[in-house]
Structures are given as C-alpha cells and as structure tokens.
Amino acid sequence: MKQEMAGVFDRGAPAYDRVGVEFFGPIGRELVRRAGLRPGQRVLDVGCGRGAVLFPAAEAVGPTGSAVGIDLAPTMVELTRADATEAGLTQVRVEVADAETPPLPPSSVDAVLAGLVVFLLPAPLDALRAYRRLLRPGGRLGLTTFAAQDPLFNDALRAMAQHLPENRRRPPTADQEKFFATPELTAALLEAAGFEEIVVDEATFQSRFRDIDHWMTWAWSHGARALLEQIPADRLPAALADATRVLTRSGEDIALTTTVRFTFGVAADS
Ligand SMILES: C[S@@+](CC[C@H](N)C(=O)[O-])C[C@H]1O[C@@H](n2cnc3c(N)ncnc32)[C@H](O)[C@@H]1O
C-alpha cells in the first residue's frame, strides 16, 4: 500500500507544486515559521515532496545547520535534490526513505517536520514514536494535516468518483485519515508517542485557479491523482465535465479555501 501511494506521487512529481497554484508552498512556509528553527540546527523533513517545507527549513537553519529530506517517491527525491544543488543549498540532503522508519540515529536532530504526510502512513503512531526517538530530548515535532477541505473540492472529487468502475477500490488514504480527524485525536496521538507541551492550531489558505484546465492540471499533480488514475480513460471526459459543472457553479473564478491544522509537540525525556 505504501508503494502504491508512493507510485501515485512519483508519477505526479514533475508537476507537484510546480503548476502555479499557491497551495503547498504557503502551507510549508507557515509550518517552518511556526517551528521557530534557528541557525545551526539539524532538521528532518519526512515526506519532503518537492521541498515546500524542506527549502524554507534549510534557509532557517542556514549553512551551519542541516536539513535532511526523505520521501518514498524516487522522482520526488531526484528532482528535489537537483533543485537543492541548483540553489546552492549545501546543508540539504535528500534521500529515498520511508517516513515510518527514517534512517537517522537516535537523538540526532533538533526538529522533525512532516508536511501533509502523516495521514498517508499505515501506522502513524509507530511513525511518531520513531520521530520521538530520533529527536534530542526537548526537540520539536511539527506537522500539518487537513482540518477541512473546501466543500467545492470535496464535491468535485465526489462527482468524478461517480465514474469509477463498479469494483472501485477505496482511496488508499481513507483509513489513516481518522487518526487526525480532530484536534483532540491528533493531540492524543502525539501524547501516546511520547510528546508533551502539545499545541494544535489552525489556519486557512486560499488557492486560485485560472480556469478548469488549470484546476485539473493541479489535481493530477498531487494526491487527487490516486482517484483520477482509477477512472477509465473513456470515462475521463465525462468525469471532467461533471467536475467542471461543480467547480463553476457559482459563476465566479475557481478558488478553494483549505483549513490546515498545525500540531507541535516537544520530545519528552525517555
Ligand atoms: C502531500 S505530499 C506532501 C509533500 C511536502 N511535504 C509538501 O508539503 O508539499 C506527500 C508526500 O509524502 C510522500 N510519501 C507518502 N508516503 C510516504 C512514506 N511512507 N514515506 C515517505 N514519503 C511518503 C509522497 O511521495 C509525497 O511526496
């Protein structure tokens, strides 16, 4: 299942966060801002994608610090590594690795950041426990999850899902999302993993699209691709027509408001 999920992101990687939509960038920058990283610190970014969290984190820790990004999708890693080299960010390292078992020694980092990824993991509690082990005591974990998608986004996906074959598979993320469904559940998970001083907060982000083609290009570039890939090719035009009807029903420009949850915890002494 992990490889299936990583495969979806791998195929979307060249366009991921590169289609001119303000979405992952602002959310990642806000996670880093709230993390309060300082020059010289060591940070791990799990599920780094194209660097929406990794690059602002690398800037925050500066050339005397280190920013390690891991992702299970090899194309994400390859492209993000190339971007880091081109930007001259010598403090950045990007590797293919599983976010549930990051290959770092215990107590070796000051911060672990996880942008929009923990709800994709089959065993999120085990993953959080692993982050606590590789944080130094007093180090911070910061993660983002979705508090609320725009109803328009959900309606558009639902309209397209009508075109899945009868024996359609459940979206691969459906089970894991329940661990992060409320602030209370999210905080309880961090506590169970050995974190204290847990703070949960939310912020909203607006994303604008030029037109329906722009929206569809964006949808193919991220997790919604898991649904789109399962719609038979001969059904895609009808699915797009239905999504268009939903997304343009107000007669205004297409825009989405997404509420993101920011959760932080401090690694307790073991
Ligand atoms: C929604 S994207 C978020 C990427 C980035 N953090 C951001 O904020 O734009 C989720 C990322 O997690 C990666 N991913 C999914 N499952 C993973 C796993 N088990 N281990 C490592 N990375 C994983 C995907 O390949 C993808 O790049």
PDBQT file of the ligand as one rigid body, heavy atoms in Angstrom, charges set to zero:
ROOT
HETATM    1  C1  LIG A 301       1.010  15.570   0.057  1.00  0.00    +0.000 C 
HETATM    2  S1  LIG A 301       2.697  15.293  -0.278  1.00  0.00    +0.000 S 
HETATM    3  C2  LIG A 301       3.494  16.477   0.820  1.00  0.00    +0.000 C 
HETATM    4  C3  LIG A 301       4.878  16.844   0.341  1.00  0.00    +0.000 C 
HETATM    5  C4  LIG A 301       5.521  18.007   1.068  1.00  0.00    +0.000 C 
HETATM    6  N1  LIG A 301       5.741  17.698   2.458  1.00  0.00    +0.000 N 
HETATM    7  C5  LIG A 301       4.661  19.250   0.934  1.00  0.00    +0.000 C 
HETATM    8  O1  LIG A 301       4.222  19.782   1.955  1.00  0.00    +0.000 OA
HETATM    9  O2  LIG A 301       4.440  19.672  -0.210  1.00  0.00    +0.000 OA
HETATM   10  C6  LIG A 301       3.042  13.757   0.493  1.00  0.00    +0.000 C 
HETATM   11  C7  LIG A 301       4.458  13.254   0.207  1.00  0.00    +0.000 C 
HETATM   12  O3  LIG A 301       4.712  12.146   1.061  1.00  0.00    +0.000 OA
HETATM   13  C8  LIG A 301       5.358  11.141   0.323  1.00  0.00    +0.000 C 
HETATM   14  N2  LIG A 301       5.082   9.862   0.975  1.00  0.00    +0.000 N 
HETATM   15  C9  LIG A 301       3.934   9.151   1.012  1.00  0.00    +0.000 A 
HETATM   16  N3  LIG A 301       4.072   8.050   1.773  1.00  0.00    +0.000 NA
HETATM   17  C10 LIG A 301       5.366   8.063   2.232  1.00  0.00    +0.000 A 
HETATM   18  C11 LIG A 301       6.136   7.201   3.056  1.00  0.00    +0.000 A 
HETATM   19  N4  LIG A 301       5.628   6.075   3.586  1.00  0.00    +0.000 N 
HETATM   20  N5  LIG A 301       7.410   7.533   3.309  1.00  0.00    +0.000 NA
HETATM   21  C12 LIG A 301       7.959   8.655   2.771  1.00  0.00    +0.000 A 
HETATM   22  N6  LIG A 301       7.283   9.509   1.984  1.00  0.00    +0.000 NA
HETATM   23  C13 LIG A 301       5.993   9.218   1.718  1.00  0.00    +0.000 A 
HETATM   24  C14 LIG A 301       4.806  11.259  -1.085  1.00  0.00    +0.000 C 
HETATM   25  O4  LIG A 301       5.659  10.685  -2.026  1.00  0.00    +0.000 OA
HETATM   26  C15 LIG A 301       4.690  12.785  -1.208  1.00  0.00    +0.000 C 
HETATM   27  O5  LIG A 301       5.869  13.342  -1.718  1.00  0.00    +0.000 OA
ENDROOT
TORSDOF 0
